[in-house]
């Protein structure tokens, strides 16, 4: 396993120490590995979603940006307005 040294502001160092001290992690290295792993998973999920968006756009699928206009287009009439809870 490779070793890496990083510099952190005091506040961040204290945060890392608090996470380790809270018992969730054995040491700062475990905490950093967990952060990196979660960042990798998050970026992979974003890339997957972006690929789906790109695929939908390429297929000619339409993105609905105005729900009221879309409802009127598919039903031929305006979308009924819901009563406010306060007005009931």
C-alpha positions, 0 to 999 in steps of 0.5 A: 500500500502506498503512503501519502502525506497531506497538509490540512488546516487545523480545523480540518485536522481536528475534524479528522481526529474527531471522526477517529475519536468517535470510534467510527474509524480506527485511524486517520488513514481509514477515514481518508480511505472512506472519504476517497471511496465515497467520492469515487462512488459518487462520481461514478453515480454522477457519470452513470446519470450523465450517460443516461441524460446524454442517451435520452437527449440523443434519442430525441426524448424531450425534457419537460421544463414546464409542467403546466404547459406539458399537462395542457399539451397532453390533455388539451386543458389547463392543469387543475390548481390544487387548493392550498392547505391554508385555504381549506 
